[in-house]
Amino acid sequence: MATTSTASTGTPVKLRRALTLWDLILYGVVVIQPTAPMPAFGMVSEKAQGHVVTAILIAMFAMLFTAISYGRMARAYPSAGSAFTYVGQEIHPALGYVTGWGMVMDYLLNPLICTILCAQLALNSAPGVPYIAWAIFFAGLFTGLNLFGIRTSARINDALAIGMGVVIAIFFIVAAHYVFRHSHGESGFLWHPFYDPNTFHLKSVLGGTSLAVLTYIGFDGISTLSEEAKNPKRDIRLATVLICLIIGLLAACEVYAAQLIWPVSRPYPDIPTAFVHVAGLAGGAWLFQLLNGTLLVATIGSGMGSQLGAARLLYAMGRSNAIPKSFFGVLEPVRRTPRNNVLFAGVLALCGALTITFERGVELLNYGALIAFMGVNLAALTRYYLRAPHKKLHNLLAPLCGFFVCLLLWWNLNVYAKIAGTIWMFAGLTYGALRTGWFHGELINFDFDSPSGA
């Protein structure tokens, strides 16, 4: 939707174009957070048999191609900023609906896994309180803050990102001190996080890579700032790619240090908070509590933001008549917030936190995310190659590589995730088919400005 208002003179007032390339990159780093690889570290390490660095880098490769596609589509639809919009307009509304349905799974599961992780982190500091109490507390906290429209300011977010960066720097110093003062008899010890011939199996690494995608979730948020960027045609795509690259390299360094500290053969006390236990091994109780607290604060911010993001996506799809408009497409009249959707997301997060594990939640989230990423790559391929008057090779190769790498990662998700995700997608397709007489009627009312020139 074009974000404009009308002044008293009747002249449309548009958002001010003030964001530079550096502003966009900083925004992306704050959104994804410097601690991004820490929640997934334990389960990726188990799945990939210690090759977390390799998994992070392969996932970065996939996300870089997808970032190019997101940047190009954001340039074509500067005010829409949605994967289901890109696919629905460039390919077919029914496929746009499928992409949107996959995004709904992604968005709804994000606050769920944040609730689980917050409860697990709180247990590390207050083990006497039962997990169920912490889960209820954090699900209620996210829901209550979003219902009352409480937001953290940009300055607070920047300060938190800087604080996380300081804690990560401390971790690197302590990790280096720990590694170099302990003898390691194995040859090639420093290379084993990338490749250990004793434990390397391609299928296991690809399975771990499918989970490592969680590290990059949120990079597409840059596309929503197209109307505020000084040079959106260049900077949105460039910033999206650079953010994936920066986060990927930082994440690779973090997990590399962690893998050098914690032997692959040693089981983690708790998978969701494995990275915190690695910090405790390297630096003792003080670093354990410091990193645990930092990760808890970061996850609370992510939980609030992801629940509001889920509520906004449900509102956008409800307003577009893709899902029941009477419930999902309405705003609370006083605070102008999608109250029904916030409550819906909060109840789902609590129920999920009490019934499924963190690992299962991440697998299902990545199922939906990878569906959306594949859709965006196909939309970019359609617009910039299949429909382009001049066929350029890079317009074919970049989205095609992005699509097939995401497809490979999707295929290597856990069987449970594929079965549960397929049931979710089938339910969405059935609902859409019944609403439209087997897709003979209009499925989604796309309401936005016409696309700009490419």
C-alpha positions as CSV (number, residue, x, y, z in Angstrom):
1,M,0.0,0.0,0.0
2,A,1.3,3.4,-0.8
3,T,2.0,5.2,2.4
4,T,0.7,8.7,1.7
5,S,-1.5,11.2,3.4
6,T,-3.3,14.3,2.2
7,A,-2.5,17.8,3.5
8,S,-5.2,20.5,4.1
9,T,-4.4,21.8,0.6
10,G,-5.4,18.5,-0.9
11,T,-1.8,17.7,-2.0
12,P,-0.6,14.2,-1.3
13,V,2.1,14.1,1.3
14,K,4.6,11.3,0.8
15,L,7.2,9.8,3.2
16,R,10.4,11.7,3.2
17,R,13.3,10.1,1.3
18,A,16.0,10.4,3.9
19,L,17.6,6.9,4.3
20,T,21.0,6.4,2.9
21,L,22.6,3.0,2.0
22,W,24.3,3.0,5.5
23,D,21.0,3.7,7.2
24,L,19.4,0.8,5.4
25,I,22.3,-1.6,6.3
26,L,22.2,-0.5,10.0
27,Y,18.4,-1.0,10.1
28,G,18.8,-4.5,8.7
29,V,21.5,-5.5,11.2
30,V,19.3,-4.2,14.0
31,V,16.3,-6.2,12.7
32,I,18.1,-9.5,12.3
33,Q,20.4,-8.8,15.3
34,P,24.1,-9.7,15.8
35,T,23.0,-12.6,18.0
36,A,21.1,-14.2,15.1
37,P,23.0,-17.6,14.9
38,M,22.9,-18.3,18.6
39,P,19.4,-19.7,19.0
40,A,19.9,-22.2,16.1
41,F,23.4,-23.1,17.0
42,G,22.7,-26.3,19.1
43,M,20.2,-27.9,16.7
44,V,22.3,-27.1,13.6
45,S,25.3,-28.5,15.3
46,E,23.5,-31.7,16.1
47,K,21.9,-32.0,12.7
48,A,25.1,-31.2,10.7
49,Q,27.3,-33.2,13.1
50,G,29.4,-30.1,14.1
51,H,29.6,-28.4,10.7
52,V,27.7,-25.3,11.7
53,V,30.1,-22.9,9.9
54,T,29.6,-24.7,6.7
55,A,25.8,-24.8,7.1
56,I,25.8,-21.0,7.8
57,L,27.9,-20.2,4.7
58,I,25.8,-22.4,2.4
59,A,22.6,-20.8,3.8
60,M,24.2,-17.4,3.1
61,F,24.8,-18.4,-0.5
62,A,21.1,-19.2,-0.9
63,M,20.0,-16.0,0.8
64,L,22.3,-13.8,-1.3
65,F,20.6,-14.9,-4.5
66,T,17.2,-14.5,-2.9
67,A,18.2,-11.1,-1.6
68,I,18.9,-10.0,-5.1
69,S,15.4,-11.1,-6.2
70,Y,13.8,-9.3,-3.2
71,G,15.7,-6.2,-4.0
72,R,14.6,-6.2,-7.6
73,M,11.0,-6.9,-6.8
74,A,11.0,-4.2,-4.2
75,R,12.1,-1.8,-6.9
76,A,9.2,-2.9,-9.1
77,Y,6.7,-2.7,-6.3
78,P,8.1,-0.1,-4.0
79,S,5.0,0.3,-1.8
80,A,3.8,-3.3,-1.6
81,G,6.8,-5.0,-0.1
82,S,5.3,-8.5,0.2
83,A,6.3,-11.9,-1.3
84,F,2.7,-12.8,-1.9
85,T,2.1,-9.6,-3.8
86,Y,5.2,-10.2,-6.0
87,V,4.1,-13.7,-6.9
88,G,0.4,-12.9,-7.3
89,Q,1.1,-10.0,-9.7
90,E,3.9,-11.5,-11.7
91,I,2.8,-15.2,-12.0
92,H,-0.8,-15.8,-10.8
93,P,-3.0,-14.7,-7.9
94,A,-3.5,-18.4,-6.8
95,L,0.3,-18.9,-6.5
96,G,0.5,-15.5,-4.7
97,Y,-2.1,-16.9,-2.3
98,V,0.0,-20.1,-1.8
99,T,3.1,-17.9,-1.1
100,G,1.1,-15.8,1.3
101,W,-0.2,-18.9,3.1
102,G,3.4,-20.1,3.5
103,M,4.3,-16.7,4.8
104,V,1.5,-16.9,7.4
105,M,3.1,-20.1,8.7
106,D,6.5,-18.4,8.9
107,Y,5.2,-15.3,10.6
108,L,3.0,-17.1,13.1
109,L,5.7,-19.5,14.1
110,N,8.3,-16.8,14.8
111,P,6.6,-15.5,18.0
112,L,6.1,-19.2,19.0
113,I,9.8,-20.0,18.9
114,C,10.6,-16.7,20.6
115,T,8.3,-17.7,23.4
116,I,9.9,-21.1,23.8
117,L,13.5,-19.6,23.7
118,C,12.6,-16.9,26.2
119,A,11.2,-19.5,28.6
120,Q,14.3,-21.7,28.2
121,L,16.7,-18.7,28.8
122,A,14.7,-17.6,31.8
123,L,15.0,-21.1,33.2
124,N,18.8,-20.8,33.0
125,S,18.6,-17.9,35.5
126,A,15.6,-19.0,37.6
127,P,15.3,-22.8,37.3
128,G,12.9,-22.9,40.3
129,V,10.1,-21.5,38.2
130,P,8.4,-24.1,36.0
131,Y,8.7,-23.8,32.2
132,I,4.9,-23.5,31.7
133,A,4.9,-20.4,33.9
134,W,7.6,-18.7,31.9
135,A,5.9,-19.7,28.6
136,I,2.6,-18.1,29.8
137,F,4.5,-15.0,31.1
138,F,6.3,-14.3,27.8
139,A,3.4,-15.1,25.5
140,G,1.3,-12.7,27.7
141,L,4.1,-10.1,27.7
142,F,4.3,-10.0,23.9
143,T,0.6,-9.9,23.4
144,G,0.0,-7.3,26.1
145,L,2.6,-4.9,24.8
146,N,1.4,-5.2,21.2
147,L,-2.3,-4.7,22.3
148,F,-1.4,-1.5,24.0
149,G,0.7,-0.3,21.0
150,I,3.9,-0.1,23.0
151,R,7.0,0.2,20.7
152,T,10.7,0.5,21.3
153,S,12.2,3.6,19.7
154,A,14.8,3.5,17.0
155,R,17.4,4.8,19.5
156,I,16.7,2.0,21.9
157,N,17.0,-0.5,19.2
158,D,20.3,1.0,18.0
159,A,21.6,1.0,21.6
160,L,20.6,-2.7,22.0
161,A,22.4,-3.6,18.8
162,I,25.5,-1.8,20.0
163,G,25.3,-3.5,23.4
164,M,24.9,-6.9,21.7
165,G,28.0,-6.1,19.6
166,V,30.0,-5.4,22.7
167,V,28.9,-8.7,24.3
168,I,29.9,-10.6,21.2
169,A,33.3,-8.9,21.1
170,I,33.8,-10.0,24.8
171,F,32.8,-13.5,23.8
172,F,35.4,-13.5,20.9
173,I,38.2,-12.4,23.3
174,V,37.3,-15.0,25.9
175,A,36.9,-17.7,23.2
176,A,40.3,-17.0,21.8
177,H,41.9,-17.1,25.2
178,Y,40.2,-20.4,26.0
179,V,41.2,-22.0,22.7
180,F,44.8,-21.0,22.7
181,R,45.4,-22.0,26.3
182,H,44.0,-25.5,25.8
183,S,46.1,-28.0,23.8
184,H,44.5,-29.9,20.9
185,G,46.2,-33.0,19.8
186,E,44.1,-33.5,16.6
187,S,45.6,-32.4,13.3
188,G,43.6,-29.9,11.4
189,F,41.7,-28.9,14.6
190,L,41.2,-25.3,13.4
191,W,39.7,-26.5,10.1
192,H,37.3,-29.1,11.6
193,P,34.4,-26.6,12.0
194,F,34.5,-26.3,8.2
195,Y,35.2,-29.9,7.3
196,D,35.9,-32.9,9.5
197,P,36.4,-36.0,7.4
198,N,35.4,-38.2,10.4
199,T,31.9,-36.7,10.7
200,F,31.1,-35.0,7.4
201,H,28.0,-36.3,5.6
202,L,26.5,-34.1,2.8
203,K,22.9,-35.0,3.7
204,S,23.5,-34.1,7.4
205,V,25.1,-30.8,6.4
206,L,22.2,-29.9,4.1
207,G,19.8,-30.8,6.8
208,G,21.6,-28.5,9.1
209,T,21.7,-25.8,6.5
210,S,17.9,-26.0,6.2
211,L,17.8,-25.1,9.9
212,A,20.5,-22.4,9.6
213,V,18.2,-20.4,7.4
214,L,16.7,-19.1,10.6
215,T,19.9,-16.9,11.0
216,Y,18.8,-14.8,8.1
217,I,15.0,-14.5,8.7
218,G,14.1,-10.8,8.5
219,F,16.5,-9.6,5.8
220,D,13.5,-9.0,3.5
221,G,12.3,-6.3,5.8
222,I,14.5,-3.8,3.9
223,S,12.0,-4.0,1.0
224,T,9.4,-2.2,3.1
225,L,11.6,1.0,3.2
226,S,11.6,1.6,-0.5
227,E,9.5,4.8,-0.1
228,E,12.0,6.3,2.4
229,A,15.3,5.5,0.7
230,K,17.1,8.3,-1.1
231,N,18.0,6.0,-4.0
232,P,15.7,3.0,-3.8
233,K,16.5,1.6,-7.2
234,R,20.1,1.1,-6.2
235,D,20.2,1.0,-2.4
236,I,17.4,-1.4,-1.6
237,R,18.9,-4.2,-3.5
238,L,22.4,-3.4,-2.5
239,A,21.5,-3.1,1.2
240,T,19.6,-6.4,1.2
241,V,22.5,-8.2,-0.3
242,L,25.1,-6.6,2.0
243,I,23.0,-7.3,5.1
244,C,22.9,-11.0,4.2
245,L,26.7,-10.9,3.6
246,I,27.5,-9.1,6.8
247,I,25.2,-11.2,9.0
248,G,26.4,-14.4,7.3
249,L,30.1,-13.6,7.9
250,L,29.5,-12.4,11.5
251,A,27.4,-15.5,12.2
252,A,30.1,-17.8,10.7
253,C,32.7,-16.2,13.0
254,E,30.5,-16.7,16.1
255,V,29.7,-20.3,15.5
256,Y,33.3,-21.0,14.4
257,A,34.5,-19.8,17.8
258,A,31.8,-21.8,19.6
259,Q,32.7,-25.0,17.7
260,L,36.4,-24.7,18.6
261,I,35.3,-24.5,22.3
262,W,32.8,-27.3,22.5
263,P,33.8,-30.7,21.2
264,V,31.4,-32.3,18.7
265,S,31.2,-35.5,20.8
266,R,30.0,-33.7,23.9
267,P,26.2,-33.3,24.2
268,Y,24.6,-30.0,25.0
269,P,22.7,-29.6,28.3
270,D,20.0,-27.8,26.4
271,I,19.7,-27.5,22.6
272,P,17.9,-24.1,22.3
273,T,20.4,-22.4,24.7
274,A,23.5,-24.4,23.6
275,F,25.5,-21.3,22.7
276,V,25.0,-19.9,26.2
277,H,26.5,-23.1,27.7
278,V,29.4,-22.8,25.3
279,A,30.1,-19.3,26.6
280,G,29.9,-20.7,30.2
281,L,32.5,-23.3,29.4
282,A,34.8,-20.7,27.9
283,G,34.4,-17.9,30.5
284,G,32.6,-19.3,33.5
285,A,29.4,-18.3,35.2
286,W,29.7,-14.6,34.6
287,L,29.9,-15.0,30.8
288,F,27.1,-17.6,30.9
289,Q,24.8,-15.1,32.7
290,L,25.9,-12.1,30.5
291,L,25.2,-13.9,27.2
292,N,22.1,-15.5,28.6
293,G,20.7,-12.1,29.6
294,T,21.8,-10.5,26.3
295,L,20.1,-13.3,24.3
296,L,16.9,-13.0,26.4
297,V,16.6,-9.3,25.8
298,A,17.2,-9.8,22.1
299,T,14.6,-12.5,21.9
300,I,12.0,-10.5,23.8
301,G,12.5,-7.7,21.2
302,S,12.2,-10.3,18.4
303,G,9.1,-11.8,20.0
304,M,7.3,-8.5,20.2
305,G,8.3,-7.5,16.7
306,S,7.5,-10.9,15.1
307,Q,4.1,-11.1,16.8
308,L,3.2,-7.6,15.5
309,G,4.6,-8.6,12.1
310,A,2.3,-11.7,12.1
311,A,-0.7,-9.6,13.1
312,R,0.0,-7.1,10.3
313,L,0.4,-9.8,7.7
314,L,-2.9,-11.4,8.8
315,Y,-4.5,-7.9,8.6
316,A,-3.1,-7.3,5.1
317,M,-4.4,-10.7,3.9
318,G,-7.8,-10.1,5.7
319,R,-8.1,-6.6,4.2
320,S,-7.3,-8.1,0.8
321,N,-10.1,-10.7,1.4
322,A,-7.6,-13.6,1.2
323,I,-8.8,-14.8,4.7
324,P,-12.0,-13.9,6.5
325,K,-12.1,-10.1,6.5
326,S,-14.7,-9.8,9.3
327,F,-12.1,-11.1,11.8
328,F,-8.6,-10.6,10.4
329,G,-9.3,-7.4,8.4
330,V,-10.4,-5.1,11.1
331,L,-8.6,-2.6,13.5
332,E,-9.3,-1.8,17.1
333,P,-11.0,1.6,16.9
334,V,-9.1,3.4,19.7
335,R,-5.5,2.4,19.2
336,R,-5.9,1.4,15.6
337,T,-4.1,-1.9,16.1
338,P,-5.1,-5.3,14.6
339,R,-6.3,-6.6,18.0
340,N,-7.9,-9.8,16.8
341,N,-4.8,-10.8,15.0
342,V,-2.5,-10.0,18.0
343,L,-4.7,-12.1,20.3
344,F,-4.8,-14.9,17.7
345,A,-1.0,-14.9,17.3
346,G,-0.5,-14.8,21.1
347,V,-2.8,-17.7,21.8
348,L,-1.2,-19.7,19.0
349,A,2.3,-18.9,20.4
350,L,1.3,-20.1,23.9
351,C,-0.4,-23.3,22.7
352,G,2.6,-24.1,20.4
353,A,5.1,-23.4,23.2
354,L,3.4,-25.9,25.4
355,T,3.1,-28.7,22.8
356,I,6.1,-28.6,20.4
357,T,9.8,-28.3,20.8
358,F,12.0,-25.4,19.7
359,E,13.6,-27.6,17.0
360,R,10.2,-28.5,15.5
361,G,9.1,-24.9,15.5
362,V,12.2,-23.8,13.6
363,E,11.8,-26.5,11.0
364,L,8.2,-25.5,10.4
365,L,9.1,-21.8,10.3
366,N,11.8,-22.5,7.7
367,Y,9.3,-24.5,5.7
368,G,7.1,-21.5,5.2
369,A,10.1,-19.1,4.8
370,L,11.6,-21.2,2.0
371,I,8.3,-21.4,0.2
372,A,8.2,-17.6,0.2
373,F,11.8,-17.3,-0.9
374,M,11.2,-19.7,-3.8
375,G,8.2,-17.7,-4.8
376,V,10.1,-14.4,-4.9
377,N,12.9,-15.9,-7.0
378,L,10.3,-17.2,-9.5
379,A,8.6,-13.8,-9.6
380,A,11.9,-12.1,-10.3
381,L,12.7,-14.7,-13.0
382,T,9.3,-14.1,-14.6
383,R,9.5,-10.3,-14.5
384,Y,13.1,-9.7,-15.5
385,Y,13.8,-12.6,-17.8
386,L,10.7,-14.3,-19.2
387,R,8.8,-11.1,-19.8
388,A,11.8,-8.9,-20.5
389,P,12.2,-7.7,-24.1
390,H,16.0,-8.4,-23.9
391,K,17.0,-11.7,-22.3
392,K,20.1,-11.1,-20.1
393,L,21.9,-14.1,-18.7
394,H,22.3,-12.7,-15.1
395,N,18.5,-12.1,-15.0
396,L,18.1,-15.9,-15.6
397,L,20.9,-17.3,-13.4
398,A,20.5,-15.3,-10.2
399,P,16.8,-16.1,-9.5
400,L,17.2,-19.6,-10.9
401,C,20.1,-20.3,-8.5
402,G,18.2,-18.8,-5.6
403,F,15.2,-20.9,-6.4
404,F,17.0,-24.2,-6.7
405,V,19.2,-23.8,-3.7
406,C,16.1,-22.9,-1.6
407,L,14.4,-25.9,-3.1
408,L,17.3,-28.1,-2.1
409,L,17.2,-26.7,1.5
410,W,13.4,-27.2,1.6
411,W,13.8,-30.8,0.5
412,N,16.3,-31.5,3.2
413,L,14.0,-30.3,6.0
414,N,12.9,-32.9,8.6
415,V,10.2,-35.3,7.4
416,Y,8.0,-34.1,10.2
417,A,8.3,-30.5,9.0
418,K,7.5,-31.5,5.4
419,I,4.4,-33.5,6.5
420,A,3.1,-30.8,8.9
421,G,3.9,-28.0,6.4
422,T,2.2,-29.8,3.5
423,I,-0.9,-30.3,5.6
424,W,-0.9,-26.6,6.4
425,M,-0.5,-25.7,2.7
426,F,-3.2,-28.2,1.7
427,A,-5.6,-26.7,4.2
428,G,-4.9,-23.3,2.7
429,L,-5.4,-24.4,-0.9
430,T,-8.6,-26.2,0.1
431,Y,-9.9,-23.0,1.7
432,G,-8.9,-20.9,-1.2
433,A,-10.5,-23.3,-3.7
434,L,-13.8,-23.4,-1.8
435,R,-13.9,-19.6,-1.5
436,T,-13.5,-19.0,-5.2
437,G,-15.3,-22.0,-6.8
438,W,-12.1,-23.8,-7.5
439,F,-10.2,-20.7,-8.4
440,H,-12.7,-19.3,-10.9
441,G,-13.4,-16.2,-8.8
442,E,-11.1,-13.5,-7.5
443,L,-8.9,-14.9,-4.7
444,I,-7.1,-11.8,-3.5
445,N,-7.9,-8.2,-4.1
446,F,-4.4,-6.7,-4.6
447,D,-4.8,-3.1,-3.6
448,F,-1.7,-1.1,-4.3
449,D,-0.1,1.4,-6.7
450,S,0.9,0.2,-10.1
451,P,4.5,-1.0,-10.3
452,S,7.2,1.4,-11.1
453,G,9.6,0.9,-13.9
454,A,12.3,-1.7,-13.5
